[in-house]
Structure formats: C-alpha cells, structure tokens
Amino acid sequence: MSSAPPVPSVPPAALAELQRRLGHTFRDPGLLERALTHPSFLHEHPAAAENNQRLEFLGDAVLQLFLTERLYHRFAAEREGGLTKRRAALGNGPFLAQLARELGLAGALRLSAGEAATGGRERDAALEDAFEAVVGAAYLDAGVEATHRMLDGIYGDLAGRLSGREAEANPKGRLQELVQPDHGNDALRYDVVRIDGADHARAYEVAVFLRDRPLGTGRGTSKKLAEEAAARAALRDWSGAAVEPSA
C-alpha cells in the first residue's frame, strides 16, 4: 500500500527572503507557512495542517489596532470621522493587496494547482488575506509590540502613504491642495489639446497648466478621465521648490 505524498512546503529560501522583507524573523516558521496557505491548497493536500483563514481573522484585529494607535498619535488634531476615513484608506483590501505585492507575498503563497493556473497568486482577495494572516502569525510568534514594529517598517510614513492614496483616488483634488497655498484657488487650468477617434470611441488628451506653465498631460476616454491622468502626471513630477509662488 503506497503512502500519501508529502505535503509541499514553501521553499526555505523563499521563507528566508520574505522574513528579510518583513523585517521579522519567525521563531516558529511554521506559523508563517500557515499564513501563506490558501484554502484551495488543502483541497489537493488535505494532510496540510490548516489554511490561513483563522490567522487572517486574528491579523485583521491586530492590524486595526496598529492603524488606530498610530493614526491617533500621528494626527493629534484630527476628529474621529477623519481618523476613521484614514484608517479605512490604509486598511482596505486593495491597499493591503498592494502591500502584499511590495513584500513579494504572491511568490510564496501555497495554492492548489488549479488556483495558481487561473491567476490566483495575483488576486487581490488572496493577497489581502495572506497579508492579514502574516500579521496574525507575527502576533502569535512574537507579540503585539514586535508586530507593530514590523508594520511600522512595512507602512513607513503614514502621512506619505495617505498622500499617495489620496492622489490615486482624487488626483485633481490633491494637485489643487498642493497649488492652493502659494497660488490661490484659480491657478490651475485644464485644456483639451487633442481629440481622436470616432464618435463612439473618443480619446481625449488634456494638459494641465499652473497659470501658463504646463505641469502634465494625460489621455482618457472622456474629458474627466484625461484631466485626472494629467493631474497624476503633474503629481509625479511635482516639486514645490520648482514652482515659484505667484507674486
């Protein structure tokens, strides 16, 4: 009678590299491996001890505490509603998936062959769950203070992270915030410089100007999308020192 094949493990080199990126070395590497185990993996390898769903549940609570505490102290004058919005921006699924990609979690996930073949490694839901599970694993491995230090290293400056999120979601508003203190409310101008395509497939090109100085151009399938693309281009190149205040 043949024995069941061994359960595949995450390669030690991949675990070591991930711990380097996390800035935390696990005393129990098995916790980290469990955090990287997608539920689909157990369908093909039922002998595997557990998937990452319980660790995800724990990690979500640990992450919310971390963000709440750090935002409370970082934005001392902010009211509850503003803090709640900031916490949501830094703890929602797409942003956690972005952090997971920055850490390279996708390459270390344990998935079923079918899930991997259909792009499971790059799905936001799988990456978000794995990120929260890693946080839960770190908490069990070393406690809350060590986990918060790990998260400090991953997030970096929260104000900078929030600025990037705000620029992504509302680039025109973010550009206006940067311009307004030195140049006033009416200094920006968006001009359509080109329209291509048939009536049913228009493509717009828009340039954004700070008074008469071009800051960036962008394209989109509507004027609104092209304006947002132009604002994002301007934000990428923005330097407050490079734009003189108006007299």
N, C-alpha and C positions, 0 to 999 in steps of 0.2 A: 504494500500500500504506500503510495507516494505521499510525502508530506507537503503541506501548503508552502508555496514560495514565500521567501522572506518579504516583509513589508519594506518598500524602498524608503530610504531616508534622504533628507536634504544633504547634499554633499558637504562634508566638513569645511571645505574651502569656501563654499557659499555662505555657510553659517558664520564663519570667521569674518568674512568681508562685511556681512550685514551687521554684525556686532560692532565692527570698527566704525561703520557709518552711523549706527545708532549712538555711539559713544557710551555703550554699556556692555560689559562682558557678563554673560549669564553664569551664575554658579550652577544652575540646572539648565543645560542647553536643551533638554527635553521640553521645557516649557516654551522655548522659542520655536522649536519644531512643531509643537502642537498649535501655536499661534499661526503658523504658516500652512496649516492643513485645512483645505477647503472641504466642505461637506461632501462634495462629489467624490473625493478621494476614497472615502470609506465604502462607497458603492462597489469599487473594484478591489478594495483591500479591507474587508470587514475586520481583520485581525488588528488593524490600527487602533490604538487605544481610544482616541477621541478626536473630534474635529475642533475647529476654533470658535464655535458659537458661544460656548459658556465664557471663554476668555474675552470675547467681543463684548458680551453683556457687562462684564466687570470693567473692562477697559473704557467703555463709554462713560461710566460713572467717574472713573479716575481722571479721564480727560476733561470732563465738565468741571470738576473741582479745580484742576490745574488752571484752566482758562478763566474761571470765575475769580480765583485768587489773584492771578497775575493781572487781569484787567482791572480789578478793584483797586490795586495799588498803582498801576501804570496810569490810569485815567481817574485821578482822585476827585476831579470836579464833575465827572460825568454822572448823570442821573441814571436810575435803574433801567429805564427804557433804552437809553443809548448803550449801556453796558450789555444788555440782553441782545441787541442787534449786533454788536461787535462780537460777542461770543458765538452767535449763530453763524456769522461770516467765517469765523476761524474753526468752527467745528462741524460744518455741514459736510454732506457726503462728497461732493465734487472736490472740495478743498482737501479733505483727508485723502482722497484718491491721488490728488496732486502730490501731497507729502509722501505717500507710499511710492510714487514713481521716482521722486527725488532720492529716496532711500534705496531704490532698486528692489523693492519687495517682490515685484512681479516675477523676476527670475528665480526666486527662491520658493515660490508657492508650490505646495503639493496638491495637484489636481488630478482628476480622472483623465484618461487619455482623450475621451470624448470632449470633455470640457476644455482641455488645452487645445484640441484641434479646432474648436469653434471660437477661439479668441478669448477664452476665459481669463487668461492672465492679464489682459488689458481692460477688463470690465471694471468700471468704477465701483460697482457694488462689491466685487470680490476684493478689490484693493482697499476700499474703505473698511470692510470687515476685518481684513488682515491687519491693517494699521491699529484699529482699536484693540484687536486681540493681542498684538505685540505690547501695547500699553498695559493691558491686563496681566500679561505674562511677566513684564518687568516689575509690576507692583507685587505680584506673588513672590518673585525672585529676590527682591531687594527692598521693598517697602516704598512708602509714598515719597519720601524725600529724594531718594535715588531716581525714582521715576520722574519726578518733577525736574530734576537736573537734566535727565535725558531729554525731556520735552523742551526744556529751555534751549538746548543745543539744536534740536530739530527745528523749532519755530524761529529762533533768533529774535530779532527786534519785532515785537508785536505791532508797533505803530507802522513799521515798514511793510509788514505783511498785510495790514489792513489797507494801507495806501494802495498796494498792488491790487487787492480785491476790489476796492472802490473804483480804481482806474479801469479795471476789466469790465465791471458791471455798468459804470457810468462815466466813460472817458471824457465826454464833453463837460460834465459837471466837475470832474477832477481837474481838468485843464483850466476851467473858469476859476476854481479855488486858488490855483497857483498864480494866475494872472491878476486877479482882482485886487490884492493888497497894494500893488505898485502901479497898476494901470487902470483901475476902475472897472465898472461893470460892462462897459460897452466897447472894450478894446478888441475883442475877438470878432472876426468876420469869417463866415464860411461861404465860399463861392464855388458854384458848379463850373468846372473848366472844360468838361467834355461829357458828351452823352453818346454811347454806342449802342448798336443792336436794334433789332426790330421792335415794334411796339409791344409785343408780348414778352420780350426778353431784353429789357433795357439794362444797360450798365452805366453807372454814373461815376465820374471822377470829380472829387471835391478837394479844394485846397483851403486850409485854414490859415488866416493871417492874424498877426498881432499888429493892429493898425495896418501898416503897409508892408510889414515884414512877414514873409512866408515861414510857417512853422512846420508844415507837413501836408502830405496829400494822401488820399485813400480812395479806394474803389468799393462799390457795392451795387446790389441790385435795386436799391432805392436811394433817394437822396439822403434819407435819415441814416441808413447803414454806411453810406460813403462818408458822411460827416463824422460818424463815430470812428470809422477807420482812420480818417485824417487826424482826429484828436488823439487816437492811440499812437500814431506815428509821431505826433508832436511831443507826446509824453515820453516816448522812448528817447528822444533827443533833447529833452528839456534840461536846461541848466539855468538856474536863477541868475547866476553870475554872468551868463552870456546875453541876457536880455536886459537892457538898461531901463530903469523906471522912466515913466513919462514925466516931463517937466511940470 
